[in-house]
Amino acid sequence: MDQNEKPNKETLEQWHRDPANWRFGIFYFNPADKRIFPPKKLRAFGWTVNFANPLSVLAILGIILLVVAIQTFVFKD
Protein backbone atom coordinates (compact mmCIF):
# COMPACT_ATOMS: atom_id res chain seq x y z
CA MET A 1 0.00 0.00 0.00
CA ASP A 2 1.23 3.48 -0.95
CA GLN A 3 2.10 5.85 1.93
CA ASN A 4 -0.56 8.41 0.84
CA GLU A 5 -3.22 5.82 0.02
CA LYS A 6 -6.06 5.41 2.51
CA PRO A 7 -6.46 1.85 3.77
CA ASN A 8 -9.67 0.08 2.81
CA LYS A 9 -12.17 -1.29 5.34
CA GLU A 10 -10.72 -4.78 5.08
CA THR A 11 -7.23 -3.55 5.97
CA LEU A 12 -8.56 -1.48 8.89
CA GLU A 13 -10.47 -4.52 10.16
CA GLN A 14 -7.38 -6.72 9.81
CA TRP A 15 -5.31 -4.22 11.83
CA HIS A 16 -8.04 -4.05 14.46
CA ARG A 17 -8.18 -7.85 14.87
CA ASP A 18 -4.40 -8.32 14.93
CA PRO A 19 -3.32 -8.96 18.57
CA ALA A 20 0.16 -7.60 17.73
CA ASN A 21 -1.40 -4.12 17.43
CA TRP A 22 -2.76 -4.23 20.99
CA ARG A 23 -0.21 -3.79 23.79
CA PHE A 24 -1.29 -5.50 27.01
CA GLY A 25 -4.58 -6.16 25.21
CA ILE A 26 -5.84 -2.59 25.67
CA PHE A 27 -3.40 -0.06 24.15
CA TYR A 28 -3.61 0.26 20.35
CA PHE A 29 -0.16 0.72 18.78
CA ASN A 30 0.03 0.53 14.99
CA PRO A 31 2.47 2.80 13.11
CA ALA A 32 0.88 1.87 9.76
CA ASP A 33 -2.50 3.20 10.93
CA LYS A 34 -2.54 7.00 10.60
CA ARG A 35 -5.85 7.44 12.47
CA ILE A 36 -5.55 9.39 15.70
CA PHE A 37 -8.57 7.82 17.40
CA PRO A 38 -9.36 4.30 16.11
CA PRO A 39 -12.20 2.24 17.64
CA LYS A 40 -11.59 0.39 20.89
CA LYS A 41 -11.11 -3.35 20.93
CA LEU A 42 -14.78 -3.64 21.84
CA ARG A 43 -16.25 -1.12 19.39
CA ALA A 44 -19.35 -0.52 21.53
CA PHE A 45 -17.13 1.30 24.06
CA GLY A 46 -16.09 4.10 21.71
CA TRP A 47 -12.59 5.07 20.59
CA THR A 48 -9.06 4.73 21.85
CA VAL A 49 -5.75 6.39 21.02
CA ASN A 50 -3.26 5.05 18.48
CA PHE A 51 -0.16 5.44 20.63
CA ALA A 52 2.07 4.91 17.56
CA ASN A 53 0.78 8.17 16.08
CA PRO A 54 2.59 11.19 17.64
CA LEU A 55 -0.42 13.43 16.91
CA SER A 56 -2.68 11.26 19.03
CA VAL A 57 -0.34 11.51 22.00
CA LEU A 58 -0.30 15.30 21.58
CA ALA A 59 -4.11 15.29 21.36
CA ILE A 60 -4.39 13.38 24.64
CA LEU A 61 -1.92 15.73 26.33
CA GLY A 62 -3.92 18.71 25.03
CA ILE A 63 -7.16 17.25 26.41
CA ILE A 64 -5.54 16.64 29.80
CA LEU A 65 -4.14 20.18 29.89
CA LEU A 66 -7.55 21.59 28.95
CA VAL A 67 -9.26 19.68 31.78
CA VAL A 68 -6.63 20.82 34.29
CA ALA A 69 -6.94 24.43 33.11
CA ILE A 70 -10.72 24.36 33.41
CA GLN A 71 -10.54 22.88 36.89
CA THR A 72 -7.91 25.38 37.95
CA PHE A 73 -9.45 28.56 36.57
CA VAL A 74 -13.18 27.90 36.40
CA PHE A 75 -13.79 25.84 39.51
CA LYS A 76 -11.44 27.61 41.90
CA ASP A 77 -12.76 28.77 45.29
N, C-alpha and C positions, 0 to 999 in steps of 0.2 A: 504494500500500500504506500502511495506517495505521501510525503510529509504534509502537504497542504490538503490532501483529500480527506473528506469527512468519512469516518467509518460507517458502514451500514448497520442496520439493526441486528443482523446476525453476528457481526463482529462484536458489537457492544454487549450482546447477550453472552457471547463466549467469554469475554473478559470478565463479566459479572459472575459467571459460574465458576471460573477458574480459581481454585483455592490458593494458588500461588500469588494472586492479587490481593489477598486478604491477610494482613498481618495479625496474628493472635486471633484470627477469626472475626475481627470487628473493624480493623482499620484498613481502608481501601488504599492501596499503593500500586499504581500502574502508570509508569512513565509514558507509555504509548497512548494512554487515554488523556486527551487534552481538556476534558470537562473539569470544571472546578468543583461542582457539586453533583456527583453521580448518585443514583438511588442506593439506599442501604441494602444490606444483604437480604433483609426481609422488606421488600418494596413497600408494604403497607405502612411502615414506620417512617417514611419520608426519605430524606437525602442525607448523605454523609459527605465527608471531605476527601478528595483525592490528595493524599499527603505527598504524592510524587510530583504534584503540580505546585511550583512555588507561589503562583497567584492565589491558590486556595489557602495556603498557609497564611499569606498576607491578609486575605479576606477574613479569616478566623481571628487573627490578631486585631484587625480593625473593628470587628464586632465586639470583641472583649473590651477593647479600649473605649468604644462607644458606651457600652453598658456601665463601665466604671465611671466614665465622665458624667453620665446621667445620674448615677447614684450619688456621686460626689457633689455635683452642682445643683441638681434639681431637688433631691431629697435630703438636703442638709438641714440641720436643726436651726 
